Every structure is written in C-alpha cells, then in structure tokens.
Amino acid sequence: MDIALLVIVGAVLSFCIHELSHLLAIKISMTDATWSGITSFRINRTHESLVTLRWIARAGFVGQLVLGTCLALLLPHTWFAIGYAGWSAGEVVTYPLRRRTSGDFKMLDAYEGHGQREFWLYAAWAAVNLITITW
C-alpha cells in the first residue's frame, strides 16, 4: 500500500506542476488569461509578444520536466520519483492524442512556434528522466 501511495502522489504532483508552471508563466508575464476548469486556459491577447505566448505554452512541460530531472538526479530509484517520471512521460507522449485540436503544442504552433519539434524534444527528455529514475 505504501508503494502505491508514493507512486500516486508522484503522479499527482507531476500533473500539478505542469498546470502550476503555466499559471506561474502567466502571472510572471502579467498576461491576461481566463481559466476554465483545472487544465484549460485562454489567453486574452492584448499586448503580449509572441515570445511570451510561446513561453506560456511550453511552461507546463518545461516545469514538469525540470523537476523530473531534479528527481532523477537526487532521488533515483524511489517509488515517488517513478510515479512522477512515469506520469510525466505518459502525459507528454500521449498529449497529441488527447489534445488533437488544442493544447500546449497547438498553442506553440499558433504563436509561430514549433509544436511538433518541441513534442519530440519533451518526449525524449521525459524518456531520459524515466530511464534514469528506474535504472
């Protein structure tokens, strides 16, 4: 039971870090955004630069994966880190299937970014974190 709880807590934290990273980027950039539910937000674009908007889009995965890298280096082979890295990897890899018409990568493309390239970068990063933690 303790192992399952640690894995679940790691997975929940991974999800929360992703969403909080978006929120932090929005707050730091003082961007006007409207949240609907826990995982969806809409930018009420008025004066933000394309660079700012792209960083808001990528903040979720960057924040999530940076913490995953820290866990891989500081707490490898722990059930908590396995839960965190497993959820992160699963979220990144399945994201295009779960969010076909909207989401972080579509937002990057909409603001002249490279959503497809960043998807592969984050998928590789998540895989390295997971492998580092589990092996």
N, C-alpha and C positions, 0 to 999 in steps of 0.2 A: 504494500500500500504506500509506503514512504517513497519508493522509486516512482510510482505512477504520479504521485502528487508533485514531486520535483520536476518531472517531465512536463506535466500540465502547467505548472507555474512558469516554467521556462517558456513554453509556447505562448501563454497568455501575455507574458512580458514582451515577447517579440512583437506580437500584434500591437500592443500598447505603444511600444517605442516607435513603430512605424507611424502610427497616427499622431503621436505627440511630436515627432520630428517635423511633420507637415505643419502642425499648429505653431511650433516654435519658429519655423521659417516664415510663416505668415505674420506672426507677431513681431519678429525682429525687423522684417521689411516694412512693417506697418501697412500691409496690404489689406484692402477691404475685401473680406471673404464672408460668404454665408455658408454655414454648416447645415446639412440635413442628415440627421442620424449620426452615427459614430464615424462612419468611414467615407462620407461624401461631403465635398465642399465645392463651392462655385466661387470663382474669382470675379468680383465686381470690378472689372478692369477700368481704371480711370487714368492713372499716371505711371503705372509700374513699367519698368523696362522689360524687354523680352528675356534678358539675362535673369532678372529677379524671378520672373514667372517660371522659367525653366528650373531654377534652384528650388522653388517651392515644389514643383512636380517631382524632382529627384530626391528631395529631402527625406521622404519616408524610407526609401530603400537605403540611402546613404547612412542615415542614423541607425537604422536597424543593423546594417552590415558592419558598421564601425564597432558597435557594441559587441556584435558577434565575433569580430576579430579579437577584441579585448578578452572575451571569454575564452576563445581558442588559445590565447597565449597565457592567460592567468589561471583558468580553471579547466584545462583539458580533461577529458575522461570523466566528467561529472554528469550525473543524470540531468541536473538543471541545465547545463550547457548543451547537452544533447537535445533536450526539449526545445531550447531556444534556437539552436542552429537548425534543427530539423524543421521547425515551423518556418523559419526564415527561408530556408531552401525551398520548401514546398510552396510558400507564398510567391516567391519570385518565379519559380519555374511554371506554376500554374496560372500566373497572373494574366497572360494574354488569352487564356481560355476562359477565365472567369469574367474578364472585363474586356469584351470584344469591341465595344463601341465607345468606351470612356475609360478613365483611369489615368494613372501616372504616365504611362508610355504614350498614350494618345495625347495627353496634355503637352508632353515634350514635343511631339510632332506638330501640334497646333501652334506652338510658340517657336517654330523654326529650329527645333532641336532634332535629335537623332534617337527616337524612341527605340527602334529596333536594335541599334548598336548598343545602347545602354542596357537593354534587356539582356543581351548576351554577356556583357560585362558583369552585370549584377548576378546573373545565373552562375557564371564561373566563380565569382567572389564568394557567393553563398556555398557553392560546392567545396571550395577550398576550406572555408570555415568548418563545414560539416565533417570533411575528411580529417582535418587537423584535430577536431574535438574527439572524434570517435576512434581514431587510430593511434 
